[in-house]
Amino acid sequence: GTSPPLVVKIASERNPHLVNEMNSLSLLDHKVAPRVHDQLHIGNERLVVMDYKDGKSGQAILETDGLGRAMPMYEDLAVCLAADIHSVAFTGEDCGILVFNSSTLDFGLDFVPEELSDASRRLIDRLPLTAERDMVLTHGDFGIHNVLYTDIGEVTVLDWEWAEWADPRMDVAWCCWFTAFHYPPVSGTLNAAFLATYLAHNPINITSDELKAYALYRILVILNLIRTSSSEVKTEWVKRLAWTLQHDFRV
């Protein structure tokens, strides 16, 4: 009933992911993420009032509009990620946002086959140590499933619960992983365009093994979070872990 319209996000007062999201949004240019207007506390719930943003789901665009529309979208996503998000550098103060730390991962989950855990750990352990001066704000779940895209090429990135200070390759890897896993027939074309555009705006080195290792890190984070979930959910993510170990994101 408001004009302009607003969105209210509701979560438990103790939900650490919502607090992480609010702290992340406070650092961002509101062209690429919703602006937070107010926070209300009612009982055990926190209500966050933020902008309503125009646009169509990036995932819906890929599924209904085809490559002709998806290709420029992936290029615009890459520019947004490199220039608007990863330009927020870590200054030594975490500002209440998570900081990447692979040592917190539990590789001994009883529902994950040991050979998959060991193979994942070997790749993650080989990741170069990212100096604090090279850390940037990362979204943590970046991809077409979390963006709105308009007819004039405006990008809005939603759902910042998993944001953290980390290596920028984390977001690059996860965006490529999501496309490769869910849309394999077109992933080679779209990921190549995404990577080329991203590197044109942020020329860092990204190897295939690093893409895989950062995607594995994100999957291990999810596996750690779902340890009390249903067996069906656990089985699905274990399958995704196995698939990731076998996949090259550059093809």
N, C-alpha and C positions, 0 to 999 in steps of 0.2 A: 503493500500500500504506500510505499514511499516514492518520492519523485526527486531525483532519479532513484531507480530501484537499488536495494541493498541486499546483501546475503548475510545470513546469520549462521555461524558454525558453532555447533554445540558439542561439548565433550565433558568428561569428568574433570572436576576441579584439579585432580591429581594427575591428569594425563600429561606426561612429560613431553610427548610428541607435539601437542598443541602449543605448549610454551616454546618449544624449539622453533616451531613454525612462526609464531608471532615475533620472536626475536630476529628471525631471518628476514621477514617482511619489512621490519623496521630499517634494514640496511639497504633495501633495494629501491631502484627507480620505479615509480608506480606506473610507468608505461609498460613494464613487462610483468608486473605482479599486482594483485589487488592491494589497495590501500586499506589499512585498518583504521576504522573510525572510533571504535569504542569497545570496551570489554565489560561485561556485566557478570556478576556472581550471584547465582540464585541457588540456594541450598548447596548441594554438592556438585553443581554444574557451573561451567564457565561458558558464557555466550560471547562470541567474538563477532562484531559487526564490521563488515568489509564491503568494498565496492562490488557491484555486479558488473561483470565485464562481457562485452559483446564478442561474438565469434562462434565458430563451429568447431566441434571436437576434431582435433587432428586425426584421430583414429577413424572417425566417420568420413573425413575427407579422403583418406587413403582407400577406404573400403567402398565408397560410393562414387568418387569423382575420378579415380584412376591416376596414372602416372603423370599425365599432363598437368594436373593440379598439385599432385603430391611433390613433384620435383622442386618447384620454387618454394614450397612450404619447407622442405627439408633444408634448403639453402638459407631461408630466413631463420629457421630454428638454429642453424649453425652460427649465424651472425649474432643472434640474440644471446646464445650461450657464451660465445667468445667475448663479445664486446660489452654486453650489459650485465651478465652474471659473473663470469670469471674475472671481470675487471675489478671486482670487490676483493681486495687483497687482505690477507691476514696480517694484523698489525702487532700481534702478540697478546691481544686481549680477545678472549673467546666470545664476549658479548652474550653469554648465555646460550651459545650454539655448540653443538657437539663437535669434537675434534677427532679426526681420523686416527684410529689406533687398532691395527690388526691384531695386536697381542691380546685384545679382549675377547676374540673369537674362541668359542669352544669347538675344537675339531674332533672331540670324542663323543658326539651325539650318538646315542644308542640306536637310532633309527636310520643312520647314514652308514652305508657299507664302508668298512675301513679303507678299502682300496681307493674309493672316491675321495674320502677325507684326506688321505695321504697325498694323492696326486694334486688335489687342490692346494694343500699346504705348501707343497714344493714350489708351485708356480707363484703363490702369493708371497712366500718368503724371498723369492728372487726379485720382487719389485724393488726398484731403487728407493732409498730412504728420501722422502720429500722434506727438504729443509723448510722451517717455518716461513722463511721469506718467500718461498715458492707456493705456499698454500693459498687457496682462494676459496670463496664461498661456492660450495657445490650444492646442487638441488637434491641429489641422492636417489631420485627416481625420475630422471629426466627422460622424456620421450613423447611421442605423439599422443599417448594416453593421458598426458597431464598438461596439454596445451589447448588453448583456443586460438583459432586463426581466422582472420577476417578477409574479406574480398580485396582489401587494399594492402594486405601483407602484414598486418599488425599481429604480433605474437603476445599472448598472455600465458604465463606459466603458473599453474595451480599446484596446490597440495605440497607444501614445503615441510612436512613433518619430519622427513629424513635428511634435511639439510645438514651439512657439516663442513668444517674447514678441512680441506683435503686437496689432493692433487687433481688438477682439472681433467686429467684423463679418466677419472672415475665417471663423470657424467658422459663423456664422449663414448666410453665403452658401453655404458648401460643403454644409451640411445641406440647404438648399433646392435646390441644384444636383443633388445625388444623387437626391432624390425626383423632381424635375422630369424628369431624364434617364431614370431607370429606371422610373418609375411615372407617366407623364403623365396617365392618366385620373383619378387621385385627387390629383395633386400640388397643384392649386389649393386644394382644401379643406384638405389637411394642412399645406401651407406657410403658409396664412393663419392657421390655429390656432397653429402653431409661432411665427410672428412676433408675433402678438398676445400670446401668453403670455410670450414672451421680453421684449418691450418693457414689459410690465406689471411685470417684475422688474428690468429694466435699461433705463430710458427714454432710449435714444440715437436719433439720427436715422439712418435707413437708407433711402437712395434706391435705385431700381431700377438705376441706372447703377453705384452702389457695389457692390451685390450682384453684378452681372455682372463688374465689374472684379476683385473679390476672387476670384471663381471662376476667372476667366482667369489670375490670378496663380498659383493652385494648379495649374492645368493646365500653365502654362509651367514650373513647378517639375518636374512629372512629365515633361514633354517633355525638359527638360534632363537628367533622370536616365536616360532610356531611349535616349539617343543611340546606344548600342552594342547595343540590342535588335534583335529581328527586324523585318523590314519590315512584317509583319502587325501587330505591336504599335504601331509608329510610325504606320501608316495609321489604326488605330483611334483613337488619341489626337488625331491631326490632325482626324479627323472630329468628335470631341468638341469640339475647339477651335472649328471652324466652326459647329457647332450652338449652342454657348454664345454666340457673337457675335450670333446671330439670335434669342435667346430672352429673354423678359421674365419674371423669376422671381416677379413679383408677380401673375401671372395663371395 
